[in-house]
Amino acid sequence: MKRNLTAAVVASALLSCSAFAQAETFDLQQLIAAAKQEQPITVYASTGKIVQQAKAFSEQYGLQANGVKADAPQIIEIISREAQAKNVRADVAIVEDAPAGMTQLLNKGYVQSWVPDDLKGSIPARYQDPLTVVLAPNVFAYNTTHHATCPVTNLWQLTEPAWRGRVAMQDPTSKPAYTDWFSQMETHYDQQMRDAYQQQFGKPLQTDEKSATAAFVKALAGNGVLLTHSDNDAASAIGAPDGKTDFVGLVSTAKFRDNKQGMKLGLCSGLKPFIGWNYPSLGVVATGSKSPNTAKLFIHYLLTAEGIAPQGVDGKMSSNPAVKLPADEASGIEKYRGELMEYLTATAKEDWKSRQDWQDIWSLNYKK
């Protein structure tokens, strides 16, 4: 027994040394020193907060980073053209369209994914290949003037006559994140959708569709959904303080900040099988960047509480679970994080391939 105990202690010590050595492979000070020898960097993202983040990064490290807001297709186009012309000027991109970023940038070698060694033990493996920097929750919301709590408890209720014409969301035919949501539901969560149907109607789902998700999408599209051109429009329909029509629907958590200006958005916590989903934004470094160390330092910075803070006020979550949302974040999503459907980038390429299929299902079944 004594021999076994000694062996266990030695093994434990070796394991600790190994873990320590692994942690020591990343030297932040060396990275900073190397970055100080490089040119300023340009960082693209789909949020205007990137300007503020780049400025804060510059001040913290005595470097220069320029933040530029552009939507995901623009970012992909810019990086692709620069790579093809061998004239790389963009250094870092936060790409909020994961399937497109993987297919059109990573697969072609135009960008690279880099995970800081000192954070590999903190960031879940599912967010490391490629690196997801931030998760943006899209959630179901209701009007707190009309209801004390969310008036729906099961997603399938939104397909019933009682909610005909009273669900508001952006048009899936022009919002790829929504078709990606459908694809992810079918691939990873179809049984939960099937179970939710039985919970709501007290009988198993009988359908000729290829999946419970497809049956749900078809039924939802046929229930007179109010389709909007923007998140703002969806939020206004749902949360207007003087709204006469009682809507529920999908919005980003950022819209809950408008409650300070009189909006009445409430989070549909407890909704089964989930209250919404987390959409990933990839953090990538341009291949051929003239300032690769500064670019890596910026990626590292975004994975810290200071780096992600400007987006945290919108309810956007760091892929680093050690970083929590601000206590005064308007939607309260941190408390219900476990109720969100988790987007798995492992199958993002399938989401890319199936976008047109899901758009067709929606378009063919949509009725006002």
N, C-alpha and C positions, 0 to 999 in steps of 0.2 A: 504493500500500500504506500509505504514511504517512497519507494522507487517511482511508482506511478505519479505520486504527488509532485516529486521533483521534476519529472518529465513534463508534467502539465505546466509548472511554473516556468520552466525553460521555454516551452512552446509559446506561452503567453508573452514572455519577454521578447522573443524573436518576432512575434506578430506585432507587438507594439513598436519595436524598432523599425520593422518594415513599413508600418503605417506612417511613422514619423518621417522616414526617408522619402516616402511617396509625397507627403505634404511639403517637404523641403525642396522638391524638384521645381516648385514655382517660387520665384524671387521677385516680388513686386518692385522692390527698389531697383533691381537690375533692369526691369522692364521700363521703369520711369526714366532711368539714366539713358537707356537706349533711345527712348522716345524723344528725349531732349536734343538728340542729334539729328532729328528728322524734320521734314517740312510740315506745315499745318495740314490738317485733314478736313475732308468734307464728308458729312454724314447725312444720309437721306432717311426719311421716315414719313409715314402717312399722317402723323400728328404734328400740329404746330408746336407741341411741347418740346419737340426735338431742338428747337432754337434755344429754349431755356436750358435744356439739358446740356447742350454743347457749350453754352456760355459758362455754366456751373463747373463743368469738367475742366474748361480752360483755366478758370480761376483757381481750382483746387490743385492742379498740377503744374501751373505755369506754362501751359502749352496752348496752342491755338486750334480749336475745332470749330468748324462752321456748320451749323445745322440748317438743313433745307427741307421744307415740307413739300411732298409730292405724293400722289396716290400710287398704289402698288404697280399698276400697269406702266406708269411713267418711269418709276424707279427701275423696273425690269428692262424697259426700253433703253434708258440711259446707260445702264451698266452693260447691257448686251452690245450696244453700238460702240462703246468705248473699248470693250474687250476685243471686238472684231477689228477695230481700227488700230489696236495696240497703242492706244492713247488713254490710259487709265487715269482718271481724275477723281472719281468717287472712291472713297476708301472704306466706308462702312455703310451698310444698309440694314434697316429694320423693315423687313418685308412682311406685311400683315396678311398676304395671300400665300399661305404655306405651300399648297399644291403647285401653284405657278412658280414660286421661288425655287422649289426643288426641281421641277421639270425644266424650267427655262434658264435657270442660273447655275444651280449646283451641279446638275447632271452634265452640263456643258463645260464645267470647269471655270466659269466666269467668276465665281466666288468660292470661298472656302468657309467651312464651319470650324470654329475654334472654341474649345471649352477650357477655361483656366484650370490648371491642375489643382489649385487650392480650393476649388469649388466642386470638383467632381464628386466628392463625397457627400455634398449637400444637395445638389441638383439631381432630381430623379433621373434614372437612366433613360426613361422614355422622352425626356426633354433634351437629351445630349446629342442625338444623331438624327438630324442636324440640331444644332443648338436653338432652342426656343428661349427667347429673352423675356417676353411678356405674354400674358394670357388676358384676352379681352372678353369679359362676360357679356353675353347677350341673354337677357332674362325676360320672363313673363311678368308683366306689371298690370296693375288695376288702378282704379280711381278711388282714393281714400275718402272722397266726399260721398260717394255712393255706397261704400262698403267699409265695415270695420276691419274685415279680413278679406283675403282673396276669394272671390265668388266661385272660383273653380278649384277643384282638388285633383283633377285627373285630366290629362291632355285630351283624352277622347271626348270629354264633354264639349270641347270646342268644335266637334263635328256634328253636334246635335242641333235640332231646329231652334232650341232656346237661344243659341248663340249665333244664329244665322245673321250675317251682316254686322256682327259686333266684335269681330276679331281684327285688329289692325297690325300690320307688319309691312316691311319693305317687300317689294316685288322680287320673288326668287329668280325670275328670268333676267334680272339685271343686278342681282346681288349674289355673287358666287358663294359667299359665306353660308347662305341659306341652303343652297344645293349641296354644299359640303356637309352641312348639318344632317341633311337627309341621308347622304351616303354613309356618314359615320354611324348614324342610328341603325341603318340596315346592317352594316358590317359588324358592329360590336354590341349593339344594344337591342337587337330585334326581339329577343326573348322578353326583355323588360317591357317593350311595347305590347307584346302579345299578352303578358301577364296583366298589364294595366287595363287592357281591353276587358279581360275576364273580371277584374275587380270592379270595373265600372258597370258592366252589363250583366254580370252574373252567369255568363256562358262563354265557351271558347270562341275565339275568332274563326269564322268560316269565310274564306276569301279565295278568289281566283287569282289574286295578285301574287307576285313572286315573294312577298314578304309582308309582315305586319306593318312595317314602316311604309311600304308602298301603298297599302290600304289606307293608312292614316293620311298620307299626303294627298291621295286622291279624294278622300272624304273631306279633308280640310279645304282643299281647293274648290270643291263643289258647294261650300257652305257660305258663299258670298263674302269672302274675306275682303276687308278694305285694304287695298294695296297702295302703299305710299312710295314716293320717290326718294324719301330721306328718313333718317332716324328722327329728325326734328318733327317731321309731319306725323310719324307714328306716335311719338311721345305726346304731341299736342292733342291728337285724337283721344288718346287714353286718359291723359292726366289733366285736361282742361278743367279749371275750377268751376266753370259755368257750363260745362258740356251737358247737353240734354240726352245724348245717346250714351249708353253705358258700355264702354269698350274694355276688353282686355287685349293684350298683345305683346309683341316682342320689341324690346328696345335695348340699347347699350346702357350699362350702369352709369355712364357719364351723364345721361339725361336727368338723373335724379338730382343733380345739382340745381336744376331749374325749380325745384321745390322751394328754394329760397326766394324765388320771384313769383310764387303763388301757385305753381303747378302742384298737382295732387297725386303724384305717382307713388304707388306702394308695391313692394316686392312680393311676388306670389310664392312665398316660402311654403314648403310642405307639398307643393304640386308634384304629382306622381306621373311618370317615373323620374322626372327631373324638372328643375325650375328654369332650365335654360342650358346653355353650354358655353365652354371656354374656348375662344378661337385664338390660335397661336400666332405670334409674330416671330419670324426667324431673325436671328442676329448673325450677319455674315460679313466677312472681310473680302474686299475685292482682290482677286488674283492679279498680281502685278502692281499692287499699291506701292507707292514710293515711300510710304510711312507705315510699314507693317506693324512695328512695335507700338506706335501711337494708336493705330487701329485696334490692336489687341487690348491695349490699356483702356480704350473707350468701351469695348465689349465688357471687360471686367468691371468697369465703373457702372455700367447699366445693371449689372447683377447685384449691386449693393443697394442698401436702403436709400442712400443719398442720390444715387444715380436714377433710380426709378421713381423717386418721390413725386416729381411733377405729374406723372401718369397715375400714380397711386390715388390721387384725389378724385380721379375719374372711375375708380373701382378696378383699374387694370392691375393685374396681379403679377408679381415677379415669379419666374419659374424657380427661383431660389426660395424654398419654403421658410427659410429663416427670416425672410423679409415679409413683414405683415403690412396690411393696409393701414392708413391713418385711422385713428379712432373716430374722427369726425367725417369719414367718407360717407357720402349722402345715402347710398342705397342700403348699407348694412350688409353687403354681400359676404364680407369676411366670416361672419357668423354662420352662413349657410353655404360655404364653399363646397362642402361635401355633397350638396344636393345638385351640383352642376354636372351635366354630362361632360366627361373629359374627352377632349379631342386627341386622338392618337395619330401622330404624324407618320407612324410606321406604315399606314395605309393611305397616306395623302395622295400618292400617285394614282390610286384607284379613284379617289374623289375627283381628281383632275379628269380622268378618262370618262367618268360617268356624269359630268356636269350637264351635258346636252341631253342625256337620257332623262335626268330629273327635271330639267326645264320642260321637256316634252310632256312628261307626266303631268306637271303642273298646268301647262298651257292647255292641254287637251281636256282637262277636267275642271278648269276654272269657270265658275259661274258667278255673275254679280248678283 
